């Protein structure tokens, strides 16, 4: 199907990784192929910059403060209460706005927060796609003349994602999961403004609409994840059908067994990465295992890993059995990260937006959650069968290989590939192109 090459304003915020990671795959349809960061774009007024900086500083502080003995967890729990996602059942009207939402609207109205950006984009009223709900509220408040789309970045969301008056709002939602679709309805968003698209994943990891690149990578991954072929022999015919005869079966992977550990945007949980290295020292040393430590854009985390490796006398394995993924620029970091994922077999991370990357055939080892939305992402991974709780990192060398021996990781890889949404990037392109197509995720007509 040919699209009409409709361009859009693609807007994210530079706060953590989640919102920018969701926006990055949409760069192809972004005006001038540029993603705008609402909190640090060229020409942003000082008053707007100040509000953004304070909110980002508080978020990163509270994420790190959580580790402070006695008071840290209590302080974080209080903060998390404001963004809490209510229980889904019993189904009921949840359209009443919460305190956090009212505060955000207060800030927008009092300080005309975001007006400069909205008026600037309004001079060329393309469809506006934003991965952060506040920007959608700003667009509506300051009468953006084009359509407004909000990309939902978690499997379930708090009331804060939806406008004060959901039924009168004109914001359209691009939802990554069935639960997010149903939650938006409970919050009062009309059906016609909800699209079940799936989460936007990087095209370089998918390939064409036929997922040729992804299927090839999954086939290579399965060989490493099931050394005893317990899962592969049992479901050989099914795997052939889903991956294609040209990809599977394979007698050998194109890379050695690889584990990736990724910290969050605020740099929390970096110590787990070193515990993993300590436990897997012998297999790294023997060349049987490769570890990717993801430092993201944080120079201090990169330096922390290098310093700890020196203390362990393992720095000689840097760029051999151990590789640190880091870049000061987020766009470059995402490119390095996505490239490394192609030869990653197991992803170990907290259940953030990276939960959706299980669709790339990646089994997820889940680090402890940080925030209410991650608890729901965690439950989603459990339900589709592609996530497992981390055991004690000190004994990774034991439990990791127990799971490999049983073939569980191979099963989780296929569960992620089959059950998690893969077509989000393409579905969003179709919506912007105004094509009344069938959603590749939910198999129901996409109203437009």
Beta strands, then each sheet from edge to edge (+ up, - down):
strand 1: 8-12
strand 2: 30-37
strand 3: 127-130
strand 4: 148-151
strand 5: 171-175
strand 6: 194-196
strand 7: 258-262
strand 8: 290-296
strand 9: 322-326
strand 10: 346-350
strand 11: 363-367
strand 12: 387-389
sheet 1: 2+ 1+ 3+ 4+ 5+ 6+
sheet 2: 9+ 8+ 7+ 10+ 11+ 12+
end
